[in-house]
Amino acid sequence: MNFSYSRSNQDPIPSVGAEGGACGRIAIIGGGSWATAIAKIVVQHTHHIGWYMRREDQIEDFRRMGHNPSYLTSVHFNTQEINFNNDLNKIVADYDTLVFVVPSPYLKNHLRKLKTRLKDKYIVTAIKGIVPDENLICTEYFHQVFDVPHDQLACIGGPSHAEEVALERLSYLTVGCSEVEKAQAFADVLASPYIKTKISSDVIGIEFSSVLKNVYAIAAGICNGLKFGDNFQAVLMANAVQEMARFLQAIHPIERNVYDSVYLGDLLVTGYSNFSRNRVFGTMIGKGYSVKSAQMEMEMIAEGYFGTKCMKEINRHWHVNMPILDAVYNILYERITPQIEIKLLTDSFR
């Protein structure tokens, strides 16, 4: 697997113009924190984006205040550079590259409104989750359900909390696509003094690792809630990356470096950072919250909750040894007490 930087953080930003260069006109689908961070990156290059948000009142507040009223409120936009619309069909019809940044459990509901065909569009998924019930990574869902060719499907991965991107702290993103020239074109749109980009053809590996790192972050949070220290957290993460590598090699056996930032880096930042909603969710479970009460208290979706069930069901076919996944599943869905389940897990580590 060949990874390469598209440019250093010292290089000048290319001028791609209002049409988004080789990517054409670009639209963002979603109104949350990661969608807002990606919109900030893209519009700095293109000076025009389409932006689909479901709620008209959110759009009106955004136009009036110059920032997302609900997420990353410190990030200000020139709203003259944004074509807002709560009609998904209109946005899809008018734009060439569609960047989907909605929580994976809600993707199907958003797309049920769609009557405009997607197969001629370039679809980029920045969703670090899996489609529930279907048990499909998002690019495969677009391929199977909407007949989008694989070479028109891309994903964004890497350690990248929206909050840090909003603060313009140095971050590294990887764009995956089977057509590496198309991956490079979109990576060029994202690259900036505070965003370094790579390209990869390992779409399957990037998407599944993005799902699994959320599961492992919940495990890290549970252990944090149970008052395990840094020593054990390090052992947990070491075992998690091995578990991830086993699964990725089973489901998509290609040459890859699982210690690259898009795999291990994303796992570490999600498992350790206080910005990680999955870690926060897990910490609440470890402290004794029920799943329902933890979900009610959190303001954002912890996608690892849904990803845990999906990955457990997928692994029933592959039979990969995944004790951390099994432990998190037993705690969240079988209602085994965290103290008992984590004790069994610690006995399996070396």
FENGI-V64599 format. One record per residue. N is the residue number from 1. RES is the residue in one small letter. PSI is psi in radians with two decimals (NA if undefined). OMEGA is omega in degrees with one decimal (* if undefined). D_CENTER is the distance of its C-alpha to the mean C-alpha in whole Angstrom. Layout:
# FENGI-V64599
<<N & RES & PSI & OMEGA & D_CENTER> <N & RES & PSI & OMEGA & D_CENTER>>
This chain:
# FENGI-V64599
<<1 & m & 2.14 & -174.7 & 21> <2 & n & 2.06 & 176.6 & 22> <3 & f & 2.51 & 177.5 & 19> <4 & s & 2.49 & 175.4 & 21> <5 & y & 2.45 & 177.6 & 20> <6 & s & -0.54 & 173.3 & 21> <7 & r & 2.79 & 179.0 & 23> <8 & s & 2.93 & -179.4 & 23> <9 & n & -0.04 & 177.2 & 23> <10 & q & -0.22 & -175.6 & 26> <11 & d & 2.66 & 179.6 & 27> <12 & p & 2.65 & 177.7 & 27> <13 & i & 2.30 & 178.9 & 25> <14 & p & 2.65 & 174.2 & 26> <15 & s & 1.92 & -176.6 & 27> <16 & v & -0.19 & 175.3 & 25> <17 & g & 3.08 & -174.3 & 27> <18 & a & -0.33 & -177.8 & 26> <19 & e & 0.03 & 177.2 & 25> <20 & g & 0.39 & 177.0 & 22> <21 & g & -2.37 & -177.6 & 24> <22 & a & -0.29 & -178.8 & 24> <23 & c & -0.09 & -177.2 & 21> <24 & g & -2.71 & 179.8 & 23> <25 & r & 2.29 & -171.6 & 22> <26 & i & 2.38 & 176.7 & 18> <27 & a & 2.54 & 177.1 & 17> <28 & i & 2.33 & 179.1 & 14> <29 & i & 1.84 & -179.3 & 13> <30 & g & 2.69 & -174.7 & 13> <31 & g & 0.26 & -177.1 & 14> <32 & g & -2.87 & -173.8 & 12> <33 & s & -0.75 & -179.1 & 11> <34 & w & -0.64 & 174.4 & 8> <35 & a & -0.72 & -179.6 & 10> <36 & t & -0.71 & 178.9 & 13> <37 & a & -0.76 & 179.3 & 12> <38 & i & -0.69 & 176.8 & 11> <39 & a & -0.72 & 178.1 & 15> <40 & k & -0.79 & -179.9 & 16> <41 & i & -0.86 & -172.6 & 16> <42 & v & -0.79 & -174.3 & 17> <43 & v & -0.42 & 175.2 & 20> <44 & q & -0.47 & 178.3 & 21> <45 & h & -0.83 & -168.3 & 22> <46 & t & -0.42 & -175.6 & 22> <47 & h & 0.31 & 169.3 & 24> <48 & h & 2.29 & 171.5 & 23> <49 & i & 2.67 & 162.5 & 20> <50 & g & 2.63 & -178.1 & 20> <51 & w & 1.96 & 176.5 & 18> <52 & y & 2.16 & 169.3 & 18> <53 & m & 2.46 & -173.3 & 18> <54 & r & -0.65 & -172.2 & 19> <55 & r & 2.22 & 179.4 & 22> <56 & e & -0.60 & 179.9 & 25> <57 & d & -0.59 & 176.1 & 26> <58 & q & -0.70 & 177.7 & 23> <59 & i & -0.77 & -179.7 & 23> <60 & e & -0.76 & 178.5 & 27> <61 & d & -0.68 & 178.4 & 26> <62 & f & -0.84 & 179.7 & 24> <63 & r & -0.71 & -175.7 & 26> <64 & r & -0.70 & -173.8 & 29> <65 & m & -0.34 & -179.5 & 27> <66 & g & 0.21 & 176.2 & 25> <67 & h & 2.83 & 176.2 & 22> <68 & n & 2.14 & -175.5 & 19> <69 & p & -0.25 & -173.5 & 22> <70 & s & -0.44 & -173.8 & 19> <71 & y & 2.45 & 177.2 & 16> <72 & l & 0.96 & -172.8 & 17> <73 & t & -0.23 & 178.3 & 20> <74 & s & -0.19 & -178.3 & 22> <75 & v & 1.98 & -178.2 & 20> <76 & h & 2.51 & -177.5 & 23> <77 & f & 2.66 & 164.6 & 23> <78 & n & 1.77 & -173.6 & 26> <79 & t & -0.21 & 173.7 & 25> <80 & q & -0.32 & 179.4 & 28> <81 & e & 0.08 & -174.9 & 25> <82 & i & 2.26 & 172.6 & 23> <83 & n & 1.63 & 179.1 & 24> <84 & f & 2.58 & 174.0 & 23> <85 & n & 2.41 & 174.3 & 23> <86 & n & 0.21 & 174.9 & 22> <87 & d & 1.80 & -176.7 & 24> <88 & l & -0.67 & -179.4 & 21> <89 & n & -0.64 & 179.5 & 23> <90 & k & -0.78 & 179.6 & 25> <91 & i & -0.80 & -179.3 & 22> <92 & v & -0.70 & -178.8 & 21> <93 & a & -0.59 & -170.5 & 25> <94 & d & -0.19 & -172.9 & 25> <95 & y & 2.69 & -174.3 & 22> <96 & d & -0.72 & 179.1 & 21> <97 & t & 2.18 & -177.1 & 18> <98 & l & 2.06 & -178.9 & 15> <99 & v & 1.89 & -177.2 & 12> <100 & f & 2.13 & -177.7 & 10> <101 & v & 1.00 & 176.7 & 8> <102 & v & 2.69 & 177.0 & 9> <103 & p & 2.38 & -175.3 & 9> <104 & s & -0.60 & 179.0 & 9> <105 & p & -0.33 & -176.6 & 12> <106 & y & -0.03 & -175.1 & 14> <107 & l & -0.79 & -178.1 & 13> <108 & k & -0.72 & -179.2 & 16> <109 & n & -0.70 & 176.8 & 18> <110 & h & -0.75 & -173.9 & 17> <111 & l & -0.24 & 175.7 & 18> <112 & r & -0.43 & 179.9 & 21> <113 & k & -0.18 & -168.2 & 23> <114 & l & 2.22 & 174.4 & 22> <115 & k & -0.34 & 177.7 & 26> <116 & t & 2.35 & -174.4 & 25> <117 & r & 2.60 & -176.6 & 24> <118 & l & -0.24 & -167.3 & 21> <119 & k & -0.33 & 178.3 & 22> <120 & d & 0.01 & -177.4 & 23> <121 & k & 2.79 & 171.1 & 20> <122 & y & 2.00 & -174.3 & 18> <123 & i & 2.16 & 175.6 & 14> <124 & v & 2.11 & 176.9 & 11> <125 & t & 2.15 & 173.3 & 8> <126 & a & 0.41 & -177.9 & 5> <127 & i & 2.05 & 179.8 & 4> <128 & k & 1.14 & -177.7 & 2> <129 & g & -3.02 & -176.5 & 6> <130 & i & 2.65 & -176.6 & 10> <131 & v & 1.95 & -179.1 & 12> <132 & p & 2.74 & -177.8 & 15> <133 & d & -0.84 & 178.7 & 18> <134 & e & -0.48 & -175.9 & 18> <135 & n & 0.76 & 179.7 & 16> <136 & l & 2.45 & 167.3 & 14> <137 & i & 2.75 & -167.5 & 11> <138 & c & -0.70 & 179.2 & 10> <139 & t & -0.67 & -179.8 & 12> <140 & e & -0.55 & 175.5 & 15> <141 & y & -0.78 & 177.6 & 15> <142 & f & -0.60 & -179.8 & 16> <143 & h & -0.83 & -174.5 & 18> <144 & q & -0.67 & -173.9 & 20> <145 & v & -0.61 & -174.9 & 20> <146 & f & 0.10 & 172.7 & 21> <147 & d & 0.52 & 176.5 & 22> <148 & v & 2.21 & -179.7 & 20> <149 & p & 2.63 & -178.4 & 21> <150 & h & -0.60 & -178.6 & 19> <151 & d & -0.01 & 174.1 & 20> <152 & q & 0.23 & -177.6 & 19> <153 & l & 2.33 & 179.8 & 15> <154 & a & 2.87 & 175.4 & 12> <155 & c & 2.74 & 174.9 & 9> <156 & i & 2.25 & 178.0 & 7> <157 & g & -3.14 & 177.7 & 6> <158 & g & 2.85 & 179.8 & 8> <159 & p & 1.91 & -169.6 & 9> <160 & s & 1.36 & 173.4 & 9> <161 & h & 2.33 & -178.9 & 10> <162 & a & -0.67 & -177.2 & 10> <163 & e & -0.69 & -179.3 & 14> <164 & e & -0.63 & 174.5 & 15> <165 & v & -0.72 & 179.1 & 14> <166 & a & -0.59 & 178.6 & 16> <167 & l & 0.03 & -179.2 & 19> <168 & e & 0.66 & 171.5 & 18> <169 & r & 2.48 & -173.3 & 18> <170 & l & 2.20 & -179.4 & 18> <171 & s & 2.75 & -178.8 & 14> <172 & y & 2.15 & 179.3 & 13> <173 & l & 2.54 & 174.8 & 11> <174 & t & 2.27 & 175.0 & 11> <175 & v & 2.12 & 179.4 & 12> <176 & g & 2.36 & 175.1 & 13> <177 & c & 2.52 & 178.4 & 15> <178 & s & -0.43 & 175.6 & 18> <179 & e & 1.72 & -169.4 & 20> <180 & v & -0.47 & 177.2 & 20> <181 & e & -0.65 & 178.0 & 22> <182 & k & -0.63 & 175.2 & 20> <183 & a & -0.74 & -179.7 & 17> <184 & q & -0.69 & -179.7 & 19> <185 & a & -0.74 & 179.8 & 20> <186 & f & -0.59 & 175.4 & 16> <187 & a & -0.63 & 178.0 & 16> <188 & d & -0.55 & 177.5 & 19> <189 & v & -0.61 & -177.1 & 18> <190 & l & -0.47 & -173.0 & 15> <191 & a & 2.43 & -178.8 & 18> <192 & s & 3.11 & 176.8 & 20> <193 & p & -0.40 & 179.9 & 22> <194 & y & 0.06 & 175.6 & 19> <195 & i & 2.01 & 170.4 & 16> <196 & k & 2.51 & -175.5 & 17> <197 & t & 2.62 & 172.5 & 16> <198 & k & 2.91 & 173.1 & 16> <199 & i & 2.75 & -178.7 & 16> <200 & s & 2.69 & 173.0 & 16> <201 & s & 0.00 & -174.9 & 17> <202 & d & 1.16 & -178.5 & 15> <203 & v & -0.80 & -177.9 & 13> <204 & i & -0.81 & -179.2 & 13> <205 & g & -0.72 & -180.0 & 13> <206 & i & -0.78 & -176.8 & 10> <207 & e & -0.75 & -179.8 & 8> <208 & f & -0.64 & 177.2 & 10> <209 & s & -0.57 & 177.2 & 10> <210 & s & -0.57 & 176.5 & 6> <211 & v & -0.83 & -175.3 & 8> <212 & l & -0.65 & -178.0 & 11> <213 & k & -0.50 & 175.3 & 10> <214 & n & -0.70 & 177.1 & 9> <215 & v & -0.79 & -178.1 & 13> <216 & y & -0.52 & 175.6 & 14> <217 & a & -0.62 & 174.3 & 13> <218 & i & -0.74 & 177.0 & 15> <219 & a & -0.77 & 178.7 & 18> <220 & a & -0.71 & 178.3 & 18> <221 & g & -0.74 & 178.0 & 18> <222 & i & -0.79 & 179.5 & 21> <223 & c & -0.62 & 175.7 & 23> <224 & n & -0.76 & 178.3 & 23> <225 & g & -0.50 & 178.0 & 24> <226 & l & 0.07 & 176.8 & 27> <227 & k & 0.43 & 169.7 & 28> <228 & f & 2.60 & -175.1 & 27> <229 & g & -3.01 & -178.2 & 27> <230 & d & -0.60 & -179.4 & 26> <231 & n & -0.85 & -179.2 & 28> <232 & f & -0.63 & 178.7 & 26> <233 & q & -0.66 & 178.5 & 23> <234 & a & -0.72 & 177.8 & 23> <235 & v & -0.72 & 178.5 & 24> <236 & l & -0.82 & -179.2 & 22> <237 & m & -0.66 & 177.6 & 19> <238 & a & -0.73 & 177.9 & 22> <239 & n & -0.56 & -180.0 & 22> <240 & a & -0.75 & -178.9 & 18> <241 & v & -0.58 & 175.1 & 18> <242 & q & -0.73 & 178.6 & 21> <243 & e & -0.75 & 177.4 & 19> <244 & m & -0.79 & -178.9 & 16> <245 & a & -0.71 & 179.2 & 19> <246 & r & -0.77 & -177.9 & 21> <247 & f & -0.80 & -178.5 & 19> <248 & l & -0.68 & -179.7 & 17> <249 & q & -0.56 & 179.0 & 21> <250 & a & -0.78 & -172.9 & 22> <251 & i & -0.48 & -177.5 & 20> <252 & h & 1.38 & -171.7 & 19> <253 & p & 1.54 & 175.1 & 22> <254 & i & 3.01 & 175.7 & 22> <255 & e & 2.09 & 177.7 & 23> <256 & r & 2.70 & 175.1 & 20> <257 & n & 1.75 & -175.0 & 20> <258 & v & -0.20 & 177.8 & 17> <259 & y & 0.04 & 175.3 & 18> <260 & d & 2.79 & -174.5 & 16> <261 & s & -0.55 & -177.2 & 14> <262 & v & -0.36 & 176.7 & 11> <263 & y & -1.31 & -177.0 & 12> <264 & l & -0.72 & -178.5 & 14> <265 & g & -0.77 & 179.4 & 13> <266 & d & -0.65 & 176.1 & 10> <267 & l & -0.80 & -176.4 & 12> <268 & l & -0.79 & -177.2 & 14> <269 & v & -0.60 & 179.8 & 13> <270 & t & -0.56 & -179.2 & 11> <271 & g & -0.47 & -172.8 & 14> <272 & y & -0.46 & -168.5 & 16> <273 & s & 2.52 & 174.1 & 15> <274 & n & -0.23 & 173.9 & 17> <275 & f & -0.25 & -173.8 & 14> <276 & s & 2.00 & -179.9 & 12> <277 & r & -0.52 & 178.4 & 12> <278 & n & -0.69 & 175.8 & 12> <279 & r & -0.74 & 178.8 & 15> <280 & v & -0.78 & 178.1 & 17> <281 & f & -0.82 & 179.1 & 17> <282 & g & -0.68 & 178.6 & 18> <283 & t & -0.71 & 177.8 & 20> <284 & m & -0.70 & 177.8 & 22> <285 & i & -0.75 & 179.3 & 22> <286 & g & -0.52 & 179.6 & 24> <287 & k & -0.10 & 175.3 & 26> <288 & g & -0.01 & 175.6 & 27> <289 & y & 2.55 & 168.3 & 25> <290 & s & 2.83 & 178.0 & 25> <291 & v & -0.79 & -177.0 & 22> <292 & k & -0.77 & -178.5 & 23> <293 & s & -0.63 & 177.6 & 24> <294 & a & -0.72 & 178.5 & 21> <295 & q & -0.68 & -179.3 & 19> <296 & m & -0.61 & -176.4 & 22> <297 & e & -0.50 & -179.0 & 22> <298 & m & 2.51 & -179.4 & 18> <299 & e & -0.26 & -178.1 & 17> <300 & m & 2.83 & -178.2 & 14> <301 & i & 2.30 & 169.8 & 12> <302 & a & 1.69 & -172.3 & 11> <303 & e & -0.39 & 179.2 & 9> <304 & g & -0.43 & 177.0 & 11> <305 & y & -0.83 & 179.3 & 14> <306 & f & -0.66 & -179.5 & 13> <307 & g & -0.58 & 179.7 & 12> <308 & t & -0.82 & -179.4 & 15> <309 & k & -0.77 & -179.8 & 17> <310 & c & -0.80 & -177.7 & 16> <311 & m & -0.64 & 176.4 & 16> <312 & k & -0.76 & -179.7 & 19> <313 & e & -0.70 & 178.2 & 20> <314 & i & -0.72 & -176.0 & 19> <315 & n & -0.22 & 173.7 & 21> <316 & r & -0.40 & 176.5 & 24> <317 & h & -0.64 & -172.8 & 24> <318 & w & -0.45 & 176.5 & 23> <319 & h & 0.68 & 175.6 & 25> <320 & v & 2.50 & 176.8 & 23> <321 & n & 1.89 & -175.3 & 24> <322 & m & 1.26 & -176.1 & 21> <323 & p & -0.55 & 180.0 & 23> <324 & i & -0.81 & 175.3 & 20> <325 & l & -0.81 & -178.6 & 18> <326 & d & -0.71 & -179.1 & 22> <327 & a & -0.79 & 179.6 & 23> <328 & v & -0.73 & 177.7 & 20> <329 & y & -0.80 & -178.3 & 20> <330 & n & -0.64 & 179.1 & 24> <331 & i & -0.81 & -173.8 & 23> <332 & l & -0.62 & -170.9 & 21> <333 & y & -0.45 & 178.9 & 23> <334 & e & -0.05 & 176.6 & 26> <335 & r & 0.55 & 171.2 & 27> <336 & i & 2.40 & -176.9 & 28> <337 & t & 2.44 & -178.7 & 29> <338 & p & -0.66 & -178.3 & 26> <339 & q & -0.76 & -178.7 & 29> <340 & i & -0.82 & -174.6 & 31> <341 & e & -0.73 & -179.8 & 28> <342 & i & -0.58 & 174.9 & 26> <343 & k & -0.76 & 177.4 & 30> <344 & l & -0.64 & 179.7 & 30> <345 & l & -0.76 & -178.4 & 27> <346 & t & -0.55 & 179.6 & 28> <347 & d & -0.35 & -178.6 & 32> <348 & s & -0.22 & -178.4 & 30> <349 & f & 2.70 & 175.6 & 28> <350 & r & NA & * & 30>>
